[in-house]
Amino acid sequence: MEKSSSSPPPDVWGAPPSTTGIQAAGVAGSSVSAPTSRSFRDVLAGSSTAKTPVISFTKSLVKGVPALLMSEEDILKLASPYQFTLVGKFSVRRPNLDAIRNFFSKLKLSGNFSIGLLDARHVSIQLTNDLDYSRVFSRRSYYILNCQMRLLKWTPFFDVKEESPIVPIWISFPNLRLHFFNTHVLHALGSIFGRPLQTDQATANRSRPSVARVLVEIDITKKHPKDIWIGSENCGYLQKVDFEKVPYFCLHCKIHGHAIQDCFVAHPHLKKNNEGVQKVYVPIGGEKKVLGTNVFLEGEVNP
């Protein structure tokens, strides 16, 4: 399978992972052979040209238990090969790994991929280039054999007991001045809020100059500005910023789906007060607002 020859700009994740000597699980027709099993002694005594990073360890005690300590810089070195990794989460039931691999093989990705089991509900999705990563993550969720798989960002600090608050969000810049429809400018605009992934097709070919849209990985637990200044200090202007379909995230439960002010775990009294009552969130002026507790949608009957 043909690999992408482009590489993302250097960042904290380091260089893209090498696919040399690695079997791409789930990729049909791959001629790459799997590495042979080797002992720790053989690996650690390998040649100096090996790409395995040199890590400094300190053995100690932390909170009364034995600890193996290393620097955050070394942790990022170890995480570098996984910079294009996502986590698929199945909330109800999960298909077998072969079905998941078959699903991804039909996506016709530009590079190799590998699917692995993290636990009964989570699978790792290791991709090999930024293009496939952006394409897959932009969907946020997929259905595999009628099972919903939500996508979470993997980081060196990912914990299966929590969901990552970093999600891909489309950011719109309405009435952006025409000369700013430039790849470097759009990337810089997106980087104000997080890690830019891509623009939409209409922005790339300038066929819709009324608005520019950039897909950006952002931390939805943080507050982001709704206006930015663009241009020179004297001749610039205030540019409006819109965030599209931002999901709710509970800071108490560390999961998506509800806000902390509506969390029954953090606020047990809400559950008693809201028994038999449904809150309805309606988009008003681009923002989600609660209209009331006894609001019924059209077609519903008040019991």
C-alpha positions in Angstrom: 0.0 0.0 0.0 1.3 3.4 -0.9 2.4 5.6 1.9 2.0 9.3 2.2 5.3 11.1 1.5 4.3 14.3 3.3 5.4 14.9 6.9 3.7 17.2 9.5 5.7 20.1 10.9 7.8 19.2 13.9 6.1 19.6 17.2 6.2 18.1 20.7 5.3 14.7 19.3 8.5 14.6 17.3 9.0 12.8 14.0 6.3 10.6 12.4 6.5 6.9 13.3 8.5 4.7 11.0 6.6 1.7 9.4 9.8 -0.2 8.7 9.7 -3.7 10.1 6.2 -3.3 11.5 3.2 -5.4 10.5 0.2 -3.2 9.7 -2.6 -5.2 11.3 -5.8 -5.1 9.2 -4.1 -3.9 6.0 -4.7 -6.5 3.3 -1.8 -7.4 1.1 0.9 -5.8 3.2 4.3 -7.2 2.4 6.0 -5.9 5.5 7.2 -8.6 7.8 6.7 -8.6 11.6 9.8 -8.1 13.7 11.2 -11.2 15.3 11.1 -11.7 19.1 14.2 -10.5 20.9 15.3 -10.6 24.5 15.7 -7.4 26.6 19.4 -8.0 26.6 19.6 -8.2 22.8 17.5 -5.1 22.4 19.4 -3.0 25.0 22.7 -4.1 23.6 21.7 -3.2 20.0 23.6 -1.0 17.6 24.0 2.7 18.3 22.1 3.5 15.1 18.8 2.1 16.5 16.0 4.6 16.7 15.0 3.6 20.2 15.4 6.8 22.4 17.8 6.8 25.2 15.9 7.2 28.4 17.2 8.1 31.9 15.5 6.4 34.8 15.6 7.1 38.6 14.3 4.5 41.0 12.6 6.0 44.0 9.6 5.9 46.3 6.5 7.9 45.6 3.5 7.9 48.0 4.9 4.9 49.7 5.3 2.6 46.7 8.3 1.9 44.4 8.6 4.3 41.6 10.4 4.5 38.2 10.8 8.2 37.5 11.7 9.8 34.2 11.5 13.3 32.8 8.5 14.7 30.9 10.8 15.2 27.9 11.7 11.5 27.9 8.0 10.6 28.2 7.3 12.6 25.0 10.1 10.8 23.3 8.6 7.5 24.1 5.1 8.8 23.0 6.4 10.1 19.6 5.6 6.9 17.6 2.0 7.2 18.7 1.4 10.8 17.7 -1.3 9.7 15.2 -3.1 7.4 17.5 -6.8 7.6 18.4 -8.9 5.6 20.9 -12.2 4.1 19.9 -14.7 3.8 22.7 -17.7 1.5 22.6 -20.2 2.4 25.3 -22.7 -0.6 24.9 -21.1 -3.5 23.0 -18.0 -3.9 20.9 -17.5 -5.9 17.6 -14.5 -8.3 17.5 -11.2 -6.9 16.3 -11.4 -8.5 12.9 -14.7 -6.6 12.2 -13.1 -3.3 13.3 -10.0 -3.9 11.1 -12.2 -4.8 8.2 -14.1 -1.6 8.7 -10.9 0.5 8.6 -9.5 -1.3 5.6 -12.6 -0.2 3.6 -11.9 3.5 4.4 -9.0 3.3 1.9 -6.6 5.2 4.1 -3.4 6.6 2.5 -1.1 4.9 5.0 -1.0 1.7 7.2 -3.0 1.3 10.4 -3.1 -1.0 13.4 -6.0 -1.9 15.7 -5.3 -3.1 19.2 -7.4 -3.9 22.3 -6.9 -1.6 25.3 -9.8 -3.1 27.4 -13.3 -4.5 26.8 -14.6 -1.1 25.7 -11.6 0.7 24.2 -9.4 0.0 21.1 -6.3 1.8 20.0 -6.2 3.0 16.4 -2.7 3.7 15.3 -2.4 5.6 12.1 0.8 6.7 10.3 0.2 10.1 8.8 -1.5 13.4 9.5 -3.9 13.2 6.6 -5.5 9.9 7.8 -5.5 11.2 11.4 -7.4 14.3 10.4 -9.8 12.4 8.1 -10.7 9.8 10.7 -10.9 12.1 13.8 -13.0 14.7 12.0 -16.0 12.3 12.1 -15.8 11.9 16.0 -17.8 8.7 15.8 -18.5 5.7 13.5 -21.0 2.8 13.5 -19.4 -0.7 13.1 -22.0 -3.5 12.8 -24.5 -1.2 14.5 -22.2 -0.5 17.4 -21.3 3.1 18.0 -17.6 3.8 18.3 -16.8 7.3 19.6 -13.3 8.6 18.9 -11.1 10.0 21.6 -7.7 11.7 21.3 -4.8 9.6 22.6 -2.1 11.5 24.6 0.8 10.2 26.8 -1.5 10.8 29.8 -4.6 9.0 28.4 -6.6 7.0 31.0 -9.3 4.6 29.9 -11.3 5.7 32.9 -11.6 9.2 31.6 -12.5 10.8 28.2 -10.2 13.4 26.7 -11.6 16.9 26.5 -9.5 17.6 23.3 -11.8 17.2 20.3 -11.8 18.4 16.7 -14.0 21.4 16.3 -14.8 23.4 13.1 -13.9 27.0 13.7 -15.5 29.6 11.4 -14.2 33.0 10.5 -17.1 34.8 8.9 -16.3 37.6 6.4 -12.6 36.9 6.7 -10.9 39.3 4.3 -10.1 37.7 1.0 -6.3 38.1 1.1 -6.2 36.1 4.3 -7.5 33.0 2.6 -3.9 31.8 2.7 -2.7 28.4 4.0 -0.2 29.9 6.3 -2.6 32.5 7.7 -5.4 30.0 8.2 -3.0 27.6 10.0 -1.8 30.5 12.2 -5.4 31.4 13.0 -6.3 27.9 14.0 -3.1 27.6 16.1 -4.5 30.4 18.4 -7.0 27.9 19.7 -5.2 24.5 19.4 -3.7 22.2 16.8 -5.0 22.9 13.3 -5.9 19.8 11.3 -7.3 21.0 8.0 -9.6 23.4 6.1 -12.7 22.4 4.3 -12.8 22.2 0.5 -14.6 25.5 0.0 -12.0 27.3 2.0 -9.1 25.6 0.3 -10.3 26.6 -3.2 -11.8 29.9 -2.1 -15.2 29.1 -3.6 -17.0 30.5 -0.5 -15.3 33.7 0.4 -18.1 34.6 2.9 -16.5 32.4 5.6 -13.3 30.4 6.2 -13.5 27.1 8.2 -10.6 25.4 9.9 -10.8 22.1 11.8 -8.8 22.5 15.1 -8.2 20.2 18.0 -9.2 22.2 21.0 -9.6 21.7 24.7 -13.3 22.3 25.3 -12.8 22.7 29.0 -11.0 26.0 28.4 -12.6 29.4 27.5 -11.7 30.6 24.0 -12.0 34.1 22.6 -15.0 34.9 20.3 -13.0 37.7 18.6 -9.4 38.1 17.5 -7.3 40.9 16.1 -5.8 40.2 12.7 -3.5 42.3 10.6 -1.0 44.9 11.7 -1.4 46.7 15.1 -2.5 49.9 13.4 -4.3 48.6 10.3 -5.8 45.3 11.5 -9.4 44.6 12.4 -11.5 42.6 14.9 -12.4 39.2 13.4 -15.4 37.3 14.7 -14.9 33.6 15.6 -17.6 30.9 15.7 -17.2 27.4 17.2 -19.5 24.8 15.6 -21.2 22.0 17.5 -19.1 22.1 20.7 -20.1 19.0 22.8 -20.8 19.1 26.5 -18.1 17.9 28.8 -18.4 17.2 32.5 -15.4 18.3 34.6 -16.5 16.0 37.4 -17.2 12.8 35.6 -14.6 13.5 32.9 -16.9 12.3 30.1 -18.8 13.9 27.2 -22.6 14.2 27.1 -23.5 16.6 29.9 -22.2 19.8 31.6 -21.1 19.9 35.2 -24.0 22.1 36.2 -26.4 19.3 35.1 -24.3 16.4 36.6 -26.3 14.2 38.9 -23.1 12.8 40.5 -21.7 16.3 41.4 -25.2 17.6 42.3 -27.3 14.7 43.6 -30.2 17.0 44.4 -30.7 17.6 40.7 -31.8 14.0 40.1 -34.6 14.2 42.7 -35.7 17.6 41.5 -35.7 16.5 37.8 -37.5 13.1 38.1 -40.1 13.1 35.4 -38.9 16.4 34.0 -36.9 16.9 30.9 -34.7 19.8 30.1 -34.6 20.9 26.5 -31.6 22.6 25.0 -32.5 24.7 22.0 -29.9 26.6 19.8 -30.6 30.3 20.2 -28.3 32.7 18.4 -25.7 30.1 17.9 -25.6 29.1 21.6 -27.4 26.3 23.5 -29.8 27.6 26.1 -32.2 25.9 28.5 -35.7 27.1 27.8 -37.2 25.5 30.9 -37.9 22.3 32.7 -41.4 21.7 31.4 -40.8 22.4 27.7 -42.1 19.9 25.2 -41.0 19.5 21.6 -43.4 19.8 18.8 -45.4 16.5 18.4 -44.9 15.5 22.0 -47.8 15.4 24.5 -47.7 16.9 27.9 -48.5 13.9 30.3 
